[in-house]
Amino acid sequence: MTESSPRLVSVARGRRQQFPASTKQALIDVAEDLFTRQGYANASLDAIVARAEVTKGALYHHFSGKQAVFEAVFERVEARAAQTILEASNGKDDPWEKALAGLRAYLAVVQDPPYRRVVIQDGPSVLGYERFREQEERSTFAIVLGIVRSVLSAGTWELDDAMLDTFTRIFFGALNAAGGAVAGSEEPRLAAARVEAAISFIIAGLQALVAQGVELPEPTLDASEE
């Protein structure tokens, strides 16, 4: 009995280490489904723990409350979306094709039910605007930055970090607005097609400027502002 005790202790410790992880995963899985189908306001903690077949005590072991559960779901949905866009854009060497591939992947993502409901519809109100933007920029902003850098590098333009950041924020803001319009549309596929046509036209315009060797204007201040 004495000889087997270390092994039994090791097995018990391993189970204790694995069970909490599987419990947390189950809670997030169930919560994503409920938040997607019912929305944050209508998905209760009681429903989440019942579907996950755990106690409320187990939930509170991992999360401080319903908002914390939502934030975990939000982070996972955003991370999944970012990975999808990254894989689509990374598969292209041509900067213009990279931009269009990233755009199409993003437009597909915003039509995905979990992304539409969790990120676009409920995200801003549940997390608050600042927290929402912080989470979003942490996952997708870097991808847009990479695509914009690739497109602008196709020309002879020399941009400092501040101007590159400005271009990226303009495109990032446009994509967010377009994504919200697609997600909230009664005909999301048609709305996505319109967005793709519009942004493709803008990208084609940039491509033409590069081909013509047009220089970017330098930022200037009005004399009265200096």
C-alpha positions as semicolon CSV with decimal commas, in nm:
position;residue;x (nm);y (nm);z (nm)
1;M;0,000;0,000;0,000
2;T;0,283;0,235;0,091
3;E;0,463;0,165;-0,236
4;S;0,156;0,253;-0,445
5;S;0,069;0,574;-0,263
6;P;0,293;0,808;-0,472
7;R;0,133;0,676;-0,791
8;L;-0,220;0,721;-0,656
9;V;-0,139;1,074;-0,544
10;S;0,005;1,151;-0,890
11;V;-0,308;1,023;-1,067
12;A;-0,537;1,218;-0,836
13;R;-0,335;1,535;-0,887
14;G;-0,348;1,487;-1,266
15;R;-0,723;1,451;-1,260
16;R;-0,761;1,764;-1,051
17;Q;-0,547;1,954;-1,299
18;Q;-0,738;1,828;-1,604
19;F;-1,094;1,860;-1,472
20;P;-1,096;2,238;-1,418
21;A;-0,970;2,295;-1,772
22;S;-1,241;2,073;-1,922
23;T;-1,504;2,241;-1,703
24;K;-1,402;2,587;-1,819
25;Q;-1,402;2,472;-2,181
26;A;-1,751;2,323;-2,142
27;L;-1,881;2,646;-1,990
28;I;-1,741;2,854;-2,276
29;D;-1,879;2,610;-2,536
30;V;-2,228;2,622;-2,386
31;A;-2,216;2,997;-2,330
32;E;-2,117;3,063;-2,692
33;D;-2,414;2,864;-2,814
34;L;-2,659;3,034;-2,576
35;F;-2,524;3,385;-2,634
36;T;-2,546;3,326;-3,010
37;R;-2,900;3,191;-3,010
38;Q;-3,055;3,394;-2,726
39;G;-2,834;3,701;-2,690
40;Y;-2,651;3,812;-2,377
41;A;-2,959;3,951;-2,200
42;N;-3,163;3,633;-2,235
43;A;-2,893;3,376;-2,163
44;S;-2,886;3,314;-1,787
45;L;-2,610;3,167;-1,574
46;D;-2,859;2,902;-1,461
47;A;-2,906;2,792;-1,821
48;I;-2,531;2,788;-1,882
49;V;-2,447;2,570;-1,580
50;A;-2,743;2,340;-1,648
51;R;-2,635;2,280;-2,009
52;A;-2,272;2,236;-1,904
53;E;-2,383;1,999;-1,625
54;V;-2,181;2,176;-1,357
55;T;-2,267;2,370;-1,045
56;K;-2,270;2,747;-1,013
57;G;-1,981;2,707;-0,773
58;A;-1,780;2,550;-1,054
59;L;-1,864;2,844;-1,280
60;Y;-1,761;3,098;-1,017
61;H;-1,435;2,909;-0,973
62;H;-1,342;3,020;-1,326
63;F;-1,543;3,337;-1,382
64;S;-1,648;3,630;-1,165
65;G;-1,990;3,641;-1,328
66;K;-2,190;3,648;-1,649
67;Q;-1,995;3,933;-1,806
68;A;-1,667;3,748;-1,750
69;V;-1,813;3,443;-1,923
70;F;-1,921;3,664;-2,212
71;E;-1,575;3,816;-2,238
72;A;-1,420;3,470;-2,265
73;V;-1,664;3,381;-2,542
74;F;-1,597;3,715;-2,715
75;E;-1,222;3,656;-2,707
76;R;-1,259;3,309;-2,855
77;V;-1,495;3,420;-3,133
78;E;-1,264;3,712;-3,219
79;A;-0,954;3,491;-3,215
80;R;-1,123;3,240;-3,444
81;A;-1,223;3,517;-3,684
82;A;-0,876;3,667;-3,682
83;Q;-0,721;3,328;-3,762
84;T;-0,960;3,282;-4,055
85;I;-0,873;3,623;-4,202
86;L;-0,502;3,574;-4,140
87;E;-0,496;3,236;-4,315
88;A;-0,686;3,375;-4,614
89;S;-0,459;3,679;-4,657
90;N;-0,135;3,492;-4,587
91;G;-0,208;3,260;-4,877
92;K;-0,148;3,539;-5,129
93;D;0,185;3,687;-5,236
94;D;0,044;3,968;-5,449
95;P;-0,049;4,260;-5,216
96;W;-0,369;4,341;-5,404
97;E;-0,484;3,979;-5,398
98;K;-0,388;3,965;-5,029
99;A;-0,611;4,265;-4,957
100;L;-0,907;4,122;-5,149
101;A;-0,865;3,778;-4,991
102;G;-0,861;3,935;-4,644
103;L;-1,168;4,141;-4,731
104;R;-1,363;3,838;-4,853
105;A;-1,266;3,638;-4,545
106;Y;-1,377;3,923;-4,319
107;L;-1,712;3,955;-4,499
108;A;-1,766;3,581;-4,453
109;V;-1,678;3,609;-4,084
110;V;-1,929;3,887;-4,013
111;Q;-2,206;3,665;-4,152
112;D;-2,117;3,385;-3,909
113;P;-2,391;3,372;-3,639
114;P;-2,159;3,375;-3,333
115;Y;-1,962;3,671;-3,468
116;R;-2,276;3,863;-3,567
117;R;-2,439;3,821;-3,229
118;V;-2,150;3,809;-2,982
119;V;-1,905;4,054;-3,136
120;I;-2,110;4,298;-3,341
121;Q;-2,451;4,307;-3,176
122;D;-2,377;4,247;-2,807
123;G;-2,006;4,320;-2,777
124;P;-2,012;4,702;-2,755
125;S;-2,295;4,720;-2,501
126;V;-2,175;4,435;-2,278
127;L;-1,805;4,521;-2,272
128;G;-1,836;4,897;-2,307
129;Y;-1,697;5,089;-2,603
130;E;-1,337;5,121;-2,478
131;R;-1,305;4,758;-2,373
132;F;-1,471;4,644;-2,695
133;R;-1,226;4,841;-2,911
134;E;-0,933;4,720;-2,703
135;Q;-1,033;4,357;-2,754
136;E;-1,102;4,404;-3,125
137;E;-0,778;4,586;-3,197
138;R;-0,583;4,321;-3,010
139;S;-0,710;4,051;-3,246
140;T;-0,782;4,200;-3,591
141;F;-0,610;4,539;-3,606
142;A;-0,266;4,383;-3,651
143;I;-0,395;4,183;-3,950
144;V;-0,536;4,495;-4,117
145;L;-0,208;4,673;-4,043
146;G;-0,016;4,399;-4,221
147;I;-0,245;4,412;-4,525
148;V;-0,231;4,793;-4,547
149;R;0,149;4,788;-4,514
150;S;0,168;4,531;-4,794
151;V;-0,057;4,733;-5,026
152;L;0,117;5,065;-4,965
153;S;0,458;4,902;-5,005
154;A;0,360;4,811;-5,361
155;G;0,426;5,174;-5,456
156;T;0,728;5,395;-5,407
157;W;0,560;5,571;-5,116
158;E;0,767;5,615;-4,804
159;L;0,541;5,630;-4,501
160;D;0,647;5,686;-4,145
161;D;0,482;5,484;-3,869
162;A;0,235;5,762;-3,790
163;M;0,100;5,780;-4,147
164;L;0,089;5,400;-4,174
165;D;-0,112;5,391;-3,852
166;T;-0,344;5,662;-3,992
167;F;-0,411;5,466;-4,312
168;T;-0,470;5,149;-4,113
169;R;-0,718;5,314;-3,877
170;I;-0,911;5,457;-4,170
171;F;-0,939;5,115;-4,336
172;F;-1,004;4,944;-4,003
173;G;-1,284;5,188;-3,925
174;A;-1,434;5,143;-4,271
175;L;-1,425;4,764;-4,236
176;N;-1,590;4,778;-3,894
177;A;-1,868;5,002;-4,022
178;A;-1,917;4,781;-4,326
179;G;-1,914;4,467;-4,112
180;G;-2,181;4,611;-3,886
181;A;-2,395;4,695;-4,188
182;V;-2,360;4,341;-4,324
183;A;-2,429;4,177;-3,988
184;G;-2,739;4,390;-3,930
185;S;-2,878;4,352;-4,281
186;E;-3,185;4,142;-4,359
187;E;-2,994;4,028;-4,669
188;P;-2,637;3,986;-4,541
189;R;-2,507;3,812;-4,853
190;L;-2,626;4,095;-5,076
191;A;-2,492;4,354;-4,831
192;A;-2,156;4,175;-4,829
193;A;-2,149;4,174;-5,209
194;R;-2,206;4,549;-5,211
195;V;-1,927;4,608;-4,959
196;E;-1,689;4,388;-5,156
197;A;-1,769;4,578;-5,477
198;A;-1,718;4,916;-5,311
199;I;-1,391;4,832;-5,134
200;S;-1,260;4,646;-5,439
201;F;-1,318;4,966;-5,637
202;I;-1,117;5,164;-5,379
203;I;-0,836;4,909;-5,387
204;A;-0,834;4,922;-5,767
205;G;-0,802;5,300;-5,741
206;L;-0,496;5,264;-5,516
207;Q;-0,350;5,012;-5,758
208;A;-0,396;5,259;-6,044
209;L;-0,224;5,535;-5,844
210;V;0,072;5,303;-5,784
211;A;0,090;5,218;-6,155
212;Q;0,086;5,588;-6,244
213;G;0,357;5,669;-5,992
214;V;0,140;5,927;-5,817
215;E;0,300;6,063;-5,501
216;L;0,115;6,074;-5,171
217;P;0,047;6,427;-5,044
218;E;0,247;6,538;-4,743
219;P;0,046;6,621;-4,430
220;T;0,052;6,998;-4,376
221;L;-0,081;7,234;-4,113
222;D;-0,265;7,552;-4,185
223;A;-0,052;7,855;-4,096
224;S;-0,303;7,957;-3,830
225;E;-0,266;7,616;-3,660
226;E;0,112;7,626;-3,633
